[in-house]
């Protein structure tokens, strides 16, 4: 049982981080909310009392290094003559839409996504103490049929009789995951943010996949071209005599007053120097107002 993954904390987590994670899990899995949560609630308590105590945690860390899947591997070796190969978790790729203002100023965004996580009841093995492992007759234990993964055993080479009820023998479940993402000031569109180990979790000791977030800008009153920001404003011809200035908001939410030249022509572009987008290298763009006189 991986207590760190059960609580959703890193192996170098501080006591404060462990306490916070435990409180969040308790809110989600308390038996008062669902009686079926009793088993996992007991495991959460066991994980917390182990990791919060320095001596117990040190002993646990030594034991976990010996192999989380030793019992599972022993069963495979006993019945089938081989052990399960580590399966790395797959990467997750998503698009994160942000506003121009968020990209300009930088921000922290919370995202939610579904990810494959190891079943905490069976520790990702799919088996319990009552399970029986048999070689898959369809593929002869190879995990493949005609080069493709065997559908009968999901490419594992073995069938589990009386599997873990929580994950139905798969060794994993899909859960909603929340992450806080730092958006750097001046980020460019199509920038990819990499979060190591935040993808689908690996099985049988395989490493976890990564999360890739591609930045896209939402539609805005401004049209971004390079670091320049274009703004379309319509103004009636008869109003030009009474209006000498326009007021607009920049991405810092500051009000800027732009003077309208006399005898202005239709489809004039007014340039406001240095008030456009500023990228991560400090390069400044302008605001260009496309004034459409109607």
Residue pairs with C-beta under 8 A, 6 or more apart in sequence:
1 43
1 47
1 68
1 120
1 123
2 64
2 68
2 118
2 120
2 123
2 124
3 46
3 47
3 50
3 51
3 60
4 10
4 11
4 13
4 51
5 117
5 118
5 120
5 201
6 25
6 43
6 44
6 47
6 120
7 13
7 18
7 21
7 22
7 25
7 44
7 47
7 48
7 51
8 21
8 24
8 25
9 17
9 18
9 21
9 51
10 17
11 61
13 21
13 51
15 52
18 48
18 51
18 52
19 52
22 44
22 47
22 48
22 52
25 44
26 41
26 44
29 37
29 40
29 41
29 44
30 37
30 41
31 37
31 38
31 41
39 121
39 166
40 120
40 121
40 166
43 120
43 121
49 56
50 56
50 57
50 60
51 57
51 60
67 73
67 205
68 123
68 124
68 205
69 84
69 123
69 124
69 125
69 204
69 205
71 125
72 84
72 123
72 125
72 127
72 204
73 83
73 84
75 127
75 131
75 133
76 82
76 83
76 84
76 133
76 158
77 83
79 133
79 134
79 135
79 158
80 133
80 135
80 141
80 157
80 158
82 141
82 157
84 156
84 203
84 204
85 204
86 202
86 203
86 204
86 205
86 206
86 207
87 202
87 203
87 204
87 206
88 202
88 206
88 207
88 208
88 209
89 116
89 199
89 200
89 201
89 202
89 203
89 206
89 207
89 208
89 209
90 116
90 199
90 200
90 209
91 199
91 200
91 209
91 210
91 211
91 212
92 113
92 115
92 198
92 199
92 200
92 209
92 210
92 211
92 212
93 212
93 214
94 111
94 113
94 211
94 212
94 213
94 214
95 213
95 214
95 216
96 109
96 111
96 181
96 193
96 213
96 214
96 215
96 216
97 216
97 217
97 218
98 107
98 109
98 183
98 187
98 215
98 216
98 217
98 218
99 217
99 218
99 220
100 217
100 218
100 220
100 222
100 224
100 229
100 251
100 277
101 251
101 253
102 109
102 183
103 183
103 186
103 187
103 188
103 189
103 215
103 217
103 277
104 185
104 186
104 251
104 252
104 277
104 278
105 185
105 251
105 252
106 182
106 183
106 184
106 185
106 186
106 187
107 183
108 180
108 181
108 182
108 183
109 180
109 181
109 183
110 178
110 179
110 180
110 181
111 178
111 179
111 181
111 213
112 176
112 177
112 178
113 176
113 177
113 179
113 211
114 174
114 175
114 176
114 177
115 174
115 175
115 177
115 198
115 199
115 200
115 201
116 172
116 173
116 174
116 200
116 201
117 172
117 173
117 174
117 175
117 177
117 200
117 201
118 124
118 171
118 172
118 201
118 203
119 126
119 164
119 166
119 167
119 170
119 171
119 172
119 173
120 166
121 128
121 164
121 165
121 166
121 167
122 128
122 163
122 164
122 166
122 167
122 171
124 171
124 172
124 201
124 203
124 204
125 164
125 171
125 204
126 160
126 163
126 164
126 167
126 169
126 170
126 171
127 133
127 160
127 163
127 164
127 169
128 162
128 163
128 164
128 165
130 162
131 160
131 161
131 162
131 163
131 164
131 169
132 160
132 161
132 162
133 158
133 159
133 160
133 161
134 158
134 159
134 160
134 161
135 141
135 157
135 158
135 159
136 143
136 150
136 152
136 153
136 156
136 157
136 158
136 159
137 152
138 145
138 150
138 151
138 152
138 153
139 145
139 150
139 152
139 153
139 157
141 157
141 158
142 150
142 157
143 149
143 150
143 153
143 155
143 156
143 157
144 150
144 155
145 151
149 155
150 157
152 159
153 159
154 170
160 169
163 169
164 171
166 173
167 173
171 203
171 204
172 201
172 203
177 198
179 195
179 198
179 211
181 193
181 195
181 213
183 215
184 280
185 278
185 280
186 277
186 278
186 279
186 280
186 281
186 282
187 215
187 280
188 215
188 279
188 280
189 215
189 216
189 217
189 224
190 214
190 215
190 216
191 214
191 215
192 212
192 213
192 214
192 215
193 212
193 213
193 215
194 210
194 211
194 212
194 213
195 210
195 211
195 212
195 213
196 210
197 207
197 208
197 209
197 210
198 208
198 210
198 211
199 208
199 209
199 210
199 211
200 208
200 209
201 208
201 209
202 208
202 209
217 224
221 231
222 229
222 230
222 231
222 251
222 287
223 229
223 230
223 231
223 232
224 230
224 277
226 285
227 276
227 277
227 278
227 279
227 283
227 284
227 285
228 276
228 277
228 285
228 286
228 287
228 288
229 251
229 275
229 276
229 277
229 285
229 286
229 287
229 288
230 288
230 290
231 248
231 287
231 288
231 289
231 290
232 289
232 290
232 292
233 246
233 248
233 289
233 290
233 291
233 292
234 292
234 294
235 243
235 291
235 292
235 293
235 294
236 293
236 294
237 293
237 294
240 260
240 264
240 293
243 260
244 259
244 260
245 257
245 258
245 259
245 260
246 257
246 258
246 260
246 270
246 289
247 255
247 256
247 257
247 258
248 255
248 256
248 258
248 272
248 287
248 289
249 255
249 256
250 256
250 275
250 287
251 277
256 272
256 275
256 287
258 270
258 272
258 289
260 270
260 291
261 268
261 270
264 291
264 293
265 293
266 292
266 293
267 290
267 291
267 292
267 293
268 291
268 293
269 288
269 289
269 290
269 291
270 288
270 289
270 291
271 286
271 287
271 288
271 289
272 286
272 287
272 288
272 289
273 286
274 284
274 286
275 286
275 287
276 284
276 285
276 286
276 287
276 288
277 284
277 285
278 284
278 285
